[in-house]
Amino acid sequence: QVQLVESGGGVVQTGGSLKLSCTASGFTLDYYAVGWFRQTPGAEREGIICINESDEIRYLTESVEGLFTASRDNFRNTVYLEMNSLNPGDTALYSCGAVGYCSDPVERYGYWGQGTQVTVSA
């Protein structure tokens, strides 16, 4: 099946860190940019960060600059989201999608996975 699979979510205390993984299944990520998004019930999906095939990062929201970062390991066909200084407002379902360019609108993203839940306790 051609899709992205997210993992690494869980429960973490305020101020803690977490590293999520986004692994491609059935295709290679080498020539795709990958964006991370998050969503809470009743809210729209929020773009967080995107990393292109040259490892260049584009923040999709200013609120996580300096706190979150992305990296990729093409050998493992995986993109990572490293989150630091987490607070309860970061609680959400985190998912990743593949796209041609980080400047593309969210409608262009594909191969969405099921997401991984991150819960930050107070």
C-alpha positions in Angstrom: 0.0 0.0 0.0 1.4 3.4 -1.0 1.2 5.7 2.0 3.0 7.4 4.9 3.1 5.9 8.3 3.5 8.1 11.4 4.8 6.9 14.7 6.4 8.1 17.9 3.4 9.8 19.5 2.5 9.5 23.1 2.0 11.3 26.4 4.7 13.8 27.5 4.8 16.3 30.3 4.9 20.1 29.7 8.4 21.1 28.8 9.2 17.7 27.4 10.4 16.6 24.0 9.2 14.1 21.5 10.4 12.9 18.1 8.0 11.7 15.5 8.7 9.5 12.5 7.0 9.5 9.1 8.0 6.5 7.0 7.0 6.0 3.4 5.6 2.6 2.4 5.4 1.6 -1.3 7.3 4.6 -2.6 10.5 6.6 -2.1 10.6 9.9 -0.4 13.8 11.0 -2.2 12.2 13.4 -4.5 9.3 14.7 -2.3 9.0 17.4 0.2 7.3 16.3 3.4 5.1 18.4 5.6 4.0 17.8 9.1 0.5 18.9 10.2 -1.6 18.6 13.3 -5.3 18.6 14.0 -7.5 18.8 17.1 -11.2 17.7 17.1 -13.4 20.3 15.5 -10.5 22.3 14.2 -8.9 22.6 10.7 -5.6 20.9 10.0 -2.7 23.2 10.8 0.6 23.1 8.9 3.6 23.0 11.1 6.8 22.5 9.1 8.0 21.2 5.7 11.3 19.8 4.6 12.2 19.5 1.0 14.4 17.0 -0.8 17.5 19.3 -0.2 16.9 19.3 3.6 15.7 22.9 3.5 13.1 23.7 6.1 10.1 25.9 5.8 8.0 26.7 8.8 4.3 26.6 8.0 3.4 28.3 11.3 5.5 30.8 13.2 4.4 29.4 16.6 6.9 26.5 16.5 10.0 28.3 15.1 12.9 27.5 17.3 11.0 24.8 19.1 10.3 22.2 16.4 12.6 21.0 13.6 12.4 18.5 10.8 15.1 16.2 9.4 15.1 13.3 6.9 16.9 10.0 6.4 16.5 8.9 2.8 18.2 5.6 3.5 15.4 4.8 5.9 12.8 6.5 3.7 11.8 8.5 6.8 11.2 12.1 7.8 11.3 13.2 11.5 9.7 15.9 13.5 11.6 16.8 16.6 9.5 18.8 19.1 10.9 20.6 22.2 9.4 22.6 25.0 6.0 21.1 24.5 3.0 22.5 26.1 -0.7 21.4 26.4 -1.5 23.5 23.3 0.6 21.2 21.2 -1.8 18.3 22.0 -3.1 17.0 18.7 -3.1 14.3 16.1 0.1 14.7 14.1 0.3 13.6 10.5 2.6 13.9 7.5 2.0 14.3 3.8 4.2 14.3 0.7 4.2 17.1 -1.8 6.3 18.5 -4.7 7.3 21.7 -3.1 7.0 23.2 0.4 5.4 26.2 -1.1 2.5 24.1 -2.4 -0.9 24.5 -0.8 -2.2 21.8 1.5 -4.5 20.5 -1.2 -1.5 19.3 -3.1 -0.3 17.0 -0.3 -0.8 13.3 -0.7 -0.1 9.9 0.7 -1.5 10.9 4.1 -1.1 8.5 7.0 -3.4 7.8 9.9 -1.5 10.1 12.2 0.0 9.7 15.6 -1.5 11.2 18.8 0.6 13.6 20.9 -0.8 14.5 24.3 1.0 17.0 26.5 0.0 16.9 30.2 0.1 20.0 32.4 
